[in-house]
Amino acid sequence: MLKNSLPGHAPAPAENLGQVMVLGPNEGKTFWQPTPANGQISVKIAPAFVDLQTPFSLGTQTVAPNSYVREHSHPEHDEVIHVISGHGRAVVEGQEYEMLPDTTIFVGRNRRHMFINTQQDTDLHWVWFIQPNGLEDFFEQVGRPVEIGQPDPTPFPRPDDVLEIERRTAFAPQPADQRSPD
């Protein structure tokens, strides 16, 4: 049973109550991701799913062995990564950090970062949180929906208009020397 207040506090008026949503392991929206990540993204919380007072999105990401999330930044977004399993490296503003289970990484707006799965045969898996939201829209536009019982389509290329998709969602423009779709 949900309680509307903490002990010793008056309950919140009904009009001030936010929504409650509980998702099971295979719920949310899940997408295969193109190269160079070659994994899956599951979007669990986003403004399209639930009424949020402060827009954010949250989900999980799996990066295949010997794959990576290319270097990028977010112009007005704070991002948190919490590693669940696997082993890899985060590179934030040129500084390398080990990614092991229970590692948490906060990357503030406009900080260049990338995530690399350094393993030969094990996925790197983490929970991501970004505020404000927008990352979930990118994942849907560049990915392919995961359909239970269907084979893994990876690797597949990023869309030809990936830089435009990035511009419309949660990404800062690529520096001039890095403007390839990879």
PyMOL commands that set and color helices and strands:
alter all, ss='L'
color gray80, all
select helices_A, chain A and resi 14-16+135-142+162-168+176-178
alter helices_A, ss='H'
color red, helices_A
select strands_A, chain A and resi 29-32+40-45+57-63+68-72+78-85+88-92+95-99+104-107+113-117+124-131+144-145
alter strands_A, ss='S'
color yellow, strands_A
deselect
rebuild
show_as cartoon
